[in-house]
Amino acid sequence: MLFKQCCAGLLLLTLPAAAQDAPASVPADTKPGTPAGAAAGGPAYSRDTPVEKLATDPAAVAVLNKDLPGLLTAPEFSIFKSMSLKQLQQASGGDLSEVDVAKAEADLQALPAH
């Protein structure tokens, strides 16, 4: 399965110290609990949204299960859950294609804002 291959390389992956220590930036017009971009009328999710955040929304879970089957059930989920789809794609060594991530992102952005 795609994610078994993709996630095998993630076991050795660690994020750069700057990415671990940097606080997440939140737009000033965003209320706590509001997805980034929703306050400005933009899409609620993007390829930069952490997988663990996507996993809390049933609609986003449906998209991920359709577009990236096995992602949320991978045994390595606890290792990569704080990563975004973009970071996963970059760390996959080509096992997770740009096309797959772009399709998932388009479908996530098509979800109604909440």
C-alpha positions in Angstrom: 0.0 0.0 0.0 1.2 3.5 -0.8 1.3 4.7 2.8 3.3 1.7 4.1 6.0 2.7 1.7 5.6 6.4 2.3 5.5 6.1 6.1 8.5 3.8 6.3 10.8 6.7 5.5 9.0 8.9 8.1 10.2 6.8 11.0 13.6 8.4 10.5 12.2 11.9 9.7 12.4 14.7 12.2 11.2 18.2 11.5 13.8 21.0 11.6 14.2 22.6 15.0 12.9 25.9 13.6 9.6 24.2 12.6 9.2 22.5 16.0 9.8 25.7 18.0 8.1 28.3 15.9 4.6 29.2 17.1 1.9 28.9 14.6 0.9 32.2 13.1 -2.8 33.0 13.4 -4.3 35.9 11.5 -5.5 38.7 13.8 -9.0 38.5 12.5 -9.3 34.8 13.3 -11.2 33.7 16.3 -9.9 30.8 18.4 -11.1 27.5 16.9 -11.7 29.0 13.5 -9.8 27.3 10.6 -7.2 29.6 9.1 -8.6 31.3 6.0 -12.2 30.9 7.1 -12.3 34.4 8.6 -11.2 35.9 5.4 -13.7 33.8 3.4 -11.0 31.5 2.1 -10.9 27.8 2.2 -10.9 26.1 5.6 -8.3 23.6 4.7 -5.2 23.4 2.5 -2.1 21.2 2.0 -0.6 23.1 5.0 -3.3 22.0 7.5 -1.9 19.4 9.9 -3.3 15.9 9.3 -4.5 15.6 12.9 -6.7 18.7 12.4 -8.2 17.2 9.3 -8.9 14.0 11.2 -11.2 15.8 13.6 -13.6 16.8 10.8 -15.8 14.0 9.5 -16.1 15.7 6.1 -12.3 16.1 5.8 -11.9 12.4 6.9 -14.2 11.4 4.1 -12.1 13.3 1.6 -8.8 11.8 2.9 -10.2 8.3 2.9 -11.3 8.8 -0.7 -8.3 10.6 -2.1 -5.5 9.2 0.2 -6.8 5.8 1.3 -4.9 4.3 4.3 -3.5 7.7 5.5 -5.6 7.9 8.6 -5.3 4.2 9.5 -1.6 3.8 8.9 0.3 2.4 11.9 2.7 5.4 11.7 -0.2 7.9 12.1 1.0 9.0 15.5 4.4 9.8 14.0 3.2 12.0 11.2 -0.2 13.3 12.5 1.3 16.8 13.2 2.6 17.1 9.7 0.7 18.7 6.8 0.0 17.0 3.5 2.7 19.1 2.0 5.2 17.9 4.5 4.2 14.3 4.1 4.5 14.6 0.3 8.0 16.1 0.6 9.1 13.5 3.1 7.7 10.6 1.1 10.5 10.4 -1.4 8.0 10.5 -4.2 5.7 7.8 -2.9 3.0 10.4 -2.2 2.6 12.2 -5.5 1.9 15.9 -6.0 -1.1 14.9 -8.0 -2.6 13.0 -5.1 -2.0 15.9 -2.7 -3.4 18.4 -5.2 -6.6 16.3 -5.6 -7.0 16.0 -1.8 -6.4 19.7 -1.4 -9.0 20.6 -4.0 -11.6 18.4 -2.5 -10.8 19.7 1.0 -11.1 23.3 -0.2 -14.5 22.4 -1.7 -15.9 21.6 1.7 -18.3 24.1 3.1 -16.7 26.5 5.6 -17.6 25.9 9.2 
